[in-house]
Amino acid sequence: PGLAALAEAARAFGQVWVVAPRHEQSGVGHGVTLSRPLRLSRVEREGRLFGHAVSGTPADCVKVAVTASLVPRPGLVLSGVNFGRNAGIHLFYSGTVAAAIEAAMLGVPSAAVSVDFADSPDFTTAAQVACEVIGPMVRRWADGGEAPQALNVNVPALPRGSIRGVRLAAQCSRAFVEVMERRGSEDGSEACWLSDVGWPVGMEEDSDVALVREGYVTVTPLRFDMTDWEWMRRISPADLCGLRGDRAEG
């Protein structure tokens, strides 16, 4: 439902092509398929082509869409609507965000869209709100303006009239409160389940996690350069060991 809602809302930007995983891919992060071929199949809805299903990860799907000539090369990649917020350190686990990052790595502006957890999330409203929020930036990119590498958009699970506004937000850096539960299995072996994920403790008030919780749509520009430049500025080569790869002569 989230994918169908985003595909419909994205028609405001132009022609839409859907290339998406065949199966559920929650928590796969930025994995790609190397050990087997990716199987492609056409998906129809109401007798018409809806899109192409790929037997791989979200990042695989973007590689196929951008480089395999299955569809025309996109000018924009949208990923989502994911069920559940993708905020804070959960960005590293998210296949939805990974698809947007993969597009950015391939030189295509992109945005990941998620709606916060709810019993019955309104994917249509979340998709429409997200496309309206990024619309001015999309038009700027189309006119040759500078684009961030990728955008991460989180929409609160609220009726449209209850959303408090839109905020630029930094990624929350605090760890989430998680519970790894040990259970017995039917065969007598022991297993572990990630049974509960709570909110971070002491989260930054201007972070994506805090602002979504307060009812704001959050927009976070992302980079795929993971270098810790601040640490590099503090450390000199002399602080590292003097390992050398000299070879004996003769």
N, C-alpha and C positions, 0 to 999 in steps of 0.2 A: 504493500500500500504506500509506503514512503517513497519508493522508487517511482511508482506511477504518478504520485502527486507532484514530485519534483519535475518529472518529464513534462507534465502538462503545464506547470508554472513557467518552465524554462522556455516555452514557446514565445514568451514575450521578447526573447532575445534573438529569435530566428529559428532556423530548421533544427530539429532535435533528433539525435541518433542515440539509441540506448545500447550500451555494451556493458553487461553486468554479470556477476558470478551466478552460476547455475544453482548453487546451494548456499545456505547460511554461512557467513564468514566472520562472525563476531570474534574479536580478539586476535585476529591473525596478524595484526601489525603490518609491516612492510614486506612480508614474505612474497617470494616469487617462485614459480614452478620451473625447475631445471631438469628433473629426472624423468619426465614424461611429457608427451606432447599435450598441448591444450586443445580440447575438443570444442568445436563451435556448433551451435544449433540455433535455428530461427525460432522465435517465440511469437505466436500470433494471439491477438485478443480481438474477439468479435469479428473474426474472419480477416483481420488486417495485421500486417507486420507491426509488432510492438518493439522488438529489438532482437539483439543477439545474446545468447547465453554462453558463457565461457566456463569451462571446467577448471577454474583456477581462482586466484585471489583477486581482490580489488585492484592491486597494483598490476597484476597480469592483464586485467581488463583494459586498463589505461594504455599499457604497452601495445595491446592488440589494436585499440581504437586509433592510436596515434601513428603507429609504425607498420601495421600489417595490411594496409589498403583495404580493410574490410568495409570501412565507411570513409567519407571524405575527411581529410585532416581537420580536426576541430579547432575553432578559434577560442573556445572556452570549454573547460571540463567542470561539471558539477557532480558531486558525490553525495549520496544520501537519498531521502531523508532518513538518517539513522534513528532507530528507536533507543533513546537514552542519550543524555548529554555526553559530548566528547570534550572534556575540559580537564585542565590540570595535567597531572602526569599520565592520565589515561590516554592522552594523545599518542603516546608511544605504543599503546596496544591496539589502537583503532585502525581497522582496515579502511574505514570511511575516510579518515584523515590521510592515511597512506596513499589512497588513490589521488587525492588532491596534490600531495607532495610529489608523487610520481609524475603527474602532469607537469608540475613546475620544473622538475628535473629535465623533462623533455621539451621545455620551452613554451608551454601552453599555460596561460593564466587559468586559475582554478579556484574553487571554493568547496569546502566540505560543509554539509548542513546536517544538523542534528536537532531533535526535539527532546526536551527533558522527559524523564520517566513519568508515566501516568498510567492509570488503569486503562483508559481509552484515549490515547493521544490523537490529536487532530492533525494528521499529516498534511491535509490540504491547506489549512491555515498556516502551518509551519513553513511549507514550501512557498506559498505566496508571499508571506512576510519576508522570508530570506531573500527571495528574488527582488522584492521591492527595495530591501536594504542595500543589496549589492548593485542594484541597477545603475546608479550614477557612476560607480567605478567601472562597470562593464562598458558603459558608453564612453568613458574616458579612455579605456584600453583600446576600444575600437577606433578611436580618433588618434591613436599613436601615443597616448599618455603612458607614463611609467606605471607598472603594476607591481604589487608585492609578489613574492614567489608563490604564496598561496594564502587563502583566507580560511579561517575556521569560524563558522557561524553557529551559535547555539541559540535556540528559540525556547523560551519557557513554555511549559505545558499549561497555558492559560487561554481563555477566550481572547480573541483579538482586542476587544475593548478593555481588557484588564492588563495588557502588557504595558509596562511603565515607560518604555522608550528603548532607545538603542544606545549602547555604550561601546567604545573601543576599550578592550580589556587585555591586560597581560595574562599570560598563562600562569595559573597558580602553581607554585613550586613546592607546596607542602604535600607530604605523603598522605594518602587516604587511609582511614581506619579500616582494615580488612580482617576478616576472620577466615582462617583456613581450618576447616573442620575435618577431623579424622573419623572415619566410619568403617564399619565392617561391611564386606561384600557378601553376596549370596554364596560364593564359592569358598568362603572362609578367609579370604585374603583381606588385607587392610587397604583402604583408599583414603585420599584426601580430596575435599571439595572446597572451592572458594565459595563460601555460603553467604557472606554478607560483605557489602562494601559501603561504608558510611562516609560522612563528609570529613574533609581534612580538619585537623585541630589547629586553631589559630591562623586561619587562612587570611591572606592579604585582602583588605576590604575592596580594592579596586581590581581584583583578579576575576577571571572568567567564571570560576566556580561560585564565588560570592555574589556576583552580579546576576547570574542566571537564577540563583536561589532567591534573589530579591525581586525577580520579575522582569528583568531587562533582557532584551536580545543583545548578545555579545558578539563582537567582531574582533578576531585576533589575527593579525598578520603573522605568518609563519615563515621561517627560513630552514633550509635543509643543511646548511653549514653548521655542524655541531661543535666546531672548534671553540674551546674556552679561551677566548682572546684575552680576557682580563687576567687569567692565570698566566698566560704566556708572557704578558707584559711584566709580570712580577718576577718571573723566573728567567735566569740567564743560562746559556750553555754550560757555564762553569758549575752550575748547581746539579748537573747531571754527571753520571760516571763517565770516565774517559775511555770507554770501550772502543777498541780499534780492530779493524779487520785485516791487519797486516798478514801477508803471505810470506812464508819462508822462500828465499830464492835458491835456485839450483836443484 
